[in-house]
């Protein structure tokens, strides 16, 4: 047991150190080669900032996990490496040259198919949710590919302000890694530790004022790694010592910020006649910025919400899948819509303040004419 814990600690420390050492060089090269993000009306920053932080995150994760995973009991790590390499090259090209969305999607699908078909990463059952138990192989494979692509894009879409995507990922991966360790899945716990260490190293350089962004490279890699973790969490839970009832719904709750926020924004875009892929500023972090919160305060607030939500869904895991899903949607919906309601009220007050002075001038003018 001590040896296993040592592997996890080494994975965490080595990934942290690799990222901390690598990022200053990445920043220097980015400025020399003009590889940075230029602010525009959709961006939440005012200065040019390098976007290749994902390069360091990828290096930290790959090196530490490759060195520290000594036993592979539940999945073939080689296929994860292959899938991550595809996502890395898709992301790095997009961060430097911009890649067409359809090409990015094709790369994501290819990486997901490799993990599902060759790596055995698969959601094989819904464990009684909506009366569904075991899934047919073709349905299980399709559902898993879809899940991986959605999670990748969910983490990509919330990467709009400093700390947010990395911070939420640390909370999610720490929770999953703790569960993997307690249930004896040490190889998966090492993956969690490697990711958390890499992201903690990145946070130091991403705090306001940010010196670097993770870019699509970082957010897509994070999404794929966490997607694999969440699928193994669903797959392994029933036969584990810390088995969890309604595990698919608990998994949704663990990823509540990237999944619910993405779903909410996509629905609103569709209702307004816009493409779901058309970028805007309707994410929860944009609303918090509009209310006057700083990048750091907005990210920390959302991170705290995700952490408390994980505790909540674990506490309510025995109330039944549909009941738990209803609780999750209600609470997440309330958290998402409160900022919009406050913004609307503030806008109404400003409108009244503009109207009232005009009415007062008109009244004074009418009184002057009458006299």
N, C-alpha and C positions, 0 to 999 in steps of 0.2 A: 504493500500500500504506500509506503514511503517513497519507493521508486517511482510509482505512478504519479504521486503528487509532485515529485521533483521534475518529471517531464513537463507537467503543466506549468510549473513555476518558470522553468527554463524557457519554455515557449513564449510565455508572457514577457519575460525580461529581454530575451534576445530580439523579439519583434519590436519592442519599445525602443531599444537602443539602436537598431538598424534604421528605423524611421527618423529618430532624432538626429542621427549622424548624417543621413542621406538628404534630408530636406534642404538644409542650407545650400548644398551643391546644386540641387534641382532648381532652387530659386535663382541662384546666380546664372545658371545656364539659360533659364527661361528668359531673363532680362537681356542676356547677351544675344539670344536668337529671336527676341521679340515674340516669345510664346506666352502671351498673357491675354486675359479677358478684358475687353474694352467696354466700359459702362455705356448703357443706353437706357431708354425709357422703361424697359422691363427689369433692369438690374437694380439690386439693392445696395450697390457700392458706387463710389464716386471716382476711384482711381483705378488705373490698370493694375491687375493682380495676376500673377502666374496661376495656371490652372492644372499643373502637372503633379499635384499632390498625390494623385492616385498611383503614380509611378512608384513613389516611396512606400505607400501602403501595400501595394502588390509585392514589392521586394521584401518588405518586412514579414508579411504573412507567408509567402512562399518559402523563404529561407528557413524561418523558425519552425514552421509546421513540417517541412521536409526533414529537418534534422531531429525533431523531437518525437515524431510518430514512429514508434518502434514496433507496434503491433496493429494490424488492421483487421478487426474482428467483424465489423458490420458493413463495411463498404470498401471499395477499391479506390484508394487515394489517387492513383494514377489518372483515373477518369476525371476526377475533380481538377487535377492539374491541367489536363487537356482542355477542359471546358473553360477554365479561367484564362488560359492562354488566348483562346478565341475572343473572349470578352475583353481581355487586356488590349489586344490589337485593334478591335473595333472601337474601344473607348479612346485609346491614345490617338488614333487617326481623327476621331471626331473632335478631340480637344485641340488638335493642331490645325487640321484642314477643313473640318466640318464634313460629316458623313450624312448622306440622305437617310431620312427616317426609315425607309423600307429596307435599306441595307443594314442598319442597326438592328432592326427587328429580325431579319434573316439570320444575322449572327447570333442573336439571343436564342432564337429557335434551335439553331444548330447546337449551341452549347447545352441547351436543355435536353435535346434529344440524345446527345452523347451520354449525359448523366442518367437518363431514364432507361434507354435501351441497353447501353453497355455497362453502366455503373450500378444498375439495380436500385436507383433512387426512385421510389414509387409509392404513391398513396394507394394502398391496396384495399382499404375499407373505410366506410364512413361511420362505423361503430354504432349503428342504430339511429343516426340522425336522419330524420324524416323517413324512418323505417328502412333505411338502406344499410346493408351490412357489407359483405364482400363485393368488390367491383370486378367486372369482367376485365381481362388484361388490356384490351384496347381502350376501354373507358378509363381505366386506372392510368395508363400511359398518357392519354390525351389530357386528363385532368391535371396530372403532375407537370407536364410541359407548360400548360396554361398557368398553373400556380407559380412556377419558377419565373416565367416571363412577367407576370403581374407584380411579383415581389421585387424583381430587378427594377422595373420601371417605377414602382412605388417609392423606393429609396432614391431613385434618380430625380423624381419630381419634388420631393421634399427638400432636396439639396438647394435651397434658395437663399439661406442666410448662414452666417458663421455658426459653426458648432452643431447645427440641427441634425443633419443626416448622420454624422459621426457620433453625436451624443446619443441619439435614439438607438443607433446600432450597438453602442457599448452596453446600454441597458438591456436590450433584447438578447444579445449574445452572452452577456453575463448570466442572465436568468437561465437561458438554455444550457450554457456550459455547466452551471451548478447542478442542474438536473441530470445532465449526462454523467457528471462525476459521481453523484449520489447513487445512480443506477448502474454504475460500473462500465459505462461506455467511454473509456478513457481516451480512445483515439478521437472521438468527437469532442471531448472536453479540451483536448490539445488544440483542435481547430478553433474552438471558441476563444481560448486563451491567446492564441496567436493573433486573431483578429482584434481582440480587445486591446492587446499591447500595441499593435500597429496604430490603432485609432487614437489611443491616449497620447502617443507620440505626436500624431498629427494635430491633435487639439491645441497643443502648445503654440503652434505656428498659425493656427486658424482663428485664435481668439482675436477679438477686436482691439486694435486695427489689424485685420487679417494680412498675413504675409503671403499666403498661398491658399488656393482652393483645391479640392480633391478632383474636380472635373467629372466628366462622365466616366472616365476610367475608374475612379475611386468608387463612385456611387453604384455603378453597375456591378463591380466586383463585390462590393459589400452585399448588394442585393442577392447575388448568386450564392455567396457563402451562407448567408442567413437563410435563404430559401432551402438549401440543402439541409441545414440544421433543423429547420421547422418541419420538414418532411420526415426526417428521421425521428424527430420528437413524436410526430403523429404515428409513425409506423411502429416504433418500439414501445410506446407507452403501455399498451394493454398487458404485455408480458413482463413488465418491469416491476421492481419492488415499490417504486413510487408511481404506480399506474394512476392515470387521471381519467375520470369520467368525462364524457362529452369532449374528448381531446381535440377534434377538429375546430370546435367553437372556442375552446381555450386558446388554441393556436392563433385563431383570428384575433382574439383579444390581446395576445402578446404583441401582435403586429398592428395594433389598432391605429396608430398614427399614420404610417405610410399607406395602409390599405383603406381605411375609412376616409381619410382626407382625399386620396386619389379618386375613390368612388364618388364622393360628394361633388368634387370639382367636375368630373366627367359628366355626371348627371346634369349639373347646372349648365354646362356648355351645350349639351344636347338639347335641353329645354329652351335654350336661347338661340337655337338654330345654328350653333357653331360646331366645328369639328372637335371631338374630344381631345385631339392632339394639338389643338390651337392654344399656345401658351397665353396665360393671363396672370392677373394678380389676385386671384380668389382663394388661394391656399390660406390655411389658418395662420401661418407665419406672416403672410402679407397683411392680414387683418390686424394682427397684434402690432406690427410696425406702424400701421395707419393710426392705431390708438395711441401711439407715442412710446411704445416699448422699444428698447434698444435691441440690437441683434442678440446680444448675450442674454438679456432678460427674457426675450421671446423664446429662445432655444431652451433655456433652463426651465421655464414654465412648462413647455411642451414635454420636455424630458421627465419632469416630475409627474406630470399627468400620465405618461406612458408607464412609468414605474409603479405608480399607485394603481393603475388599471390592471397591471399584471397581478398584483397582490389581490385585487378585487376578484378577477376571474378565477384565480386559483381557489379563493375562499368560497366561491359560489359554484364550484365545479360539479357539485352533486344535485343541483336544482333542476337538471334536465336541459337538453340541448336547445330546444326552442325558447325556453324561459331565459336561459343564459344569453342567447343571441338577442332577445328583445331588450334585456338589461343593457347589453353592450351598445346596441344601436341608439337607445334612448340617451344614455350618458354621453356617448361620443358625439351624438347630434347636438345635445345641449351645450357641450364644451365648444363645438365648432360654430354654433349659431349665436352664442352670447356676444362675441366681438362684433359681428355684423349688426346685431340689434343696437348695441351701444353706438356704433358708427352712424347708423341711420338716425338715431335720436339726436346725436350731436349735430348732424347735418341739418335736421329740422330746426334745431335751436338757432343755428347760424342763419338759416333762411329767414326765420322770424325776426332776428336782430337786424337783418338787412331791410325787411319790409317795414318794420315799425318806424324807423327814422323817416322814411319816405312818406308814410301816412301822417306823421307828426308835422312835417313841412307843409303838406297839403292842407292840413287842418288850420295851421297858422295863417296860411295864405288866404283860405276861405274866410276866416274870421276878420282878417285885415280888410278884405273887399267889402264884407258886410258892414263894417263899422264906417 
